Amino acid sequence: MKFLVIYYATAEAQSKMSEDTPEQNAATMQKWMGWAEKVGKKMIDFGAPLMMATEVNAEGKIKQGNGHVSGYTLFEAADLEEAAAMLKGHPHYEIDGCRIELHQCVDLGV
């Protein structure tokens, strides 16, 4: 089964992270890479940080969104329990104001 991990961070958390020094950023990235190594070959897409949301209505008009999605990852697991276990100790949990959602992807057979 495929699972989509959605990372959330409040505006305050995102602001604080943007003030990190290059050394702090490198240390944080090292933790993320350690987590990715633990996931191993089950990783489909490590993902990427996301910019602030942009909302687009049915007419194509754009306005700033208010979401706090800050990134994503896609990986495989046998079931929800294994997927949840893979997130134990994830470095995103170390940041105040951050949380993680886990979504099972539906296989459309296409």
C-alpha positions as MATLAB code, in Angstrom:
seq = 'MKFLVIYYATAEAQSKMSEDTPEQNAATMQKWMGWAEKVGKKMIDFGAPLMMATEVNAEGKIKQGNGHVSGYTLFEAADLEEAAAMLKGHPHYEIDGCRIELHQCVDLGV';
ca = [
       0.000    0.000    0.000;
       1.100    3.566   -0.641;
       0.860    6.215    2.054;
       1.058    9.980    1.739;
       2.559   11.806    4.686;
       1.487   15.437    5.034;
       3.615   17.659    7.263;
       1.962   20.632    8.954;
       3.663   23.610   10.575;
       2.080   26.720   12.027;
       3.095   30.101   10.625;
       5.094   30.662   13.816;
       6.951   27.369   13.378;
       7.690   28.136    9.724;
       8.952   31.591   10.668;
      11.218   30.152   13.364;
      12.621   27.535   10.958;
      13.395   30.261    8.400;
      15.617   31.953   11.008;
      17.780   28.854   11.570;
      21.493   29.178   10.887;
      23.102   27.137    8.105;
      24.528   24.849   10.802;
      21.068   24.317   12.326;
      19.634   23.613    8.862;
      22.383   21.060    8.193;
      21.734   19.330   11.535;
      17.992   19.203   10.825;
      18.588   17.825    7.328;
      20.894   15.169    8.759;
      18.046   14.019   11.048;
      15.642   13.863    8.084;
      18.150   11.862    6.039;
      18.581    9.478    8.979;
      14.821    8.952    9.033;
      14.789    8.402    5.244;
      17.557    5.821    5.604;
      15.427    3.980    8.187;
      12.506    3.891    5.705;
      14.899    2.586    3.066;
      13.572    1.071   -0.156;
       9.975    1.657    0.941;
      10.479    5.359    0.178;
       8.752    6.272   -3.083;
       9.254   10.048   -2.953;
      11.180   11.783   -0.158;
       9.116   14.867   -0.949;
       9.981   18.505   -0.493;
       9.151   21.529    1.614;
       6.146   23.454    0.332;
       5.585   27.195    0.102;
       2.527   28.898    1.593;
      -0.718   27.752   -0.017;
      -2.326   29.502   -2.969;
      -6.064   29.058   -3.387;
      -7.516   28.896   -6.900;
     -11.293   29.089   -7.372;
     -13.379   27.555  -10.188;
     -12.928   30.694  -12.307;
      -9.144   30.512  -11.976;
      -8.827   33.471   -9.600;
      -5.920   33.236   -7.215;
      -5.670   34.302   -3.585;
      -3.406   33.412   -0.706;
      -4.547   30.279    1.075;
      -4.514   29.778    4.803;
      -3.240   26.213    4.983;
      -0.248   25.169    6.997;
       0.891   22.226    4.877;
       4.670   22.458    4.920;
       5.731   19.315    3.057;
       4.989   15.756    2.007;
       6.498   12.279    1.662;
       5.235    9.188   -0.158;
       6.190    5.678    0.966;
       5.002    2.069    0.940;
       3.948   -0.011    3.926;
       2.072   -3.275    4.398;
      -0.705   -1.571    6.382;
      -1.593    1.492    8.456;
       0.109    0.122   11.565;
       3.419   -0.339    9.745;
       3.103    3.112    8.180;
       2.451    4.696   11.581;
       5.408    2.819   13.083;
       7.641    4.207   10.327;
       6.823    7.712   11.574;
       7.897    7.060   15.177;
      10.729    9.396   16.089;
      10.293   11.484   12.932;
      12.287   14.750   13.208;
       9.242   16.857   12.266;
       7.796   16.060   15.704;
      10.739   17.870   17.336;
       9.479   21.260   16.128;
       6.890   23.027   18.293;
       3.685   23.703   16.373;
       4.214   20.859   13.900;
       2.178   17.735   13.271;
       1.916   14.896   10.745;
      -1.058   13.347    8.952;
      -0.930    9.961    7.275;
      -3.202    9.114    4.322;
      -3.535    5.759    2.599;
      -3.552    6.244   -1.181;
      -6.366    4.543   -3.078;
      -5.169    2.381   -5.966;
      -7.319    3.279   -8.977;
      -5.813    0.502  -11.055;
      -4.963    2.907  -13.838;
];
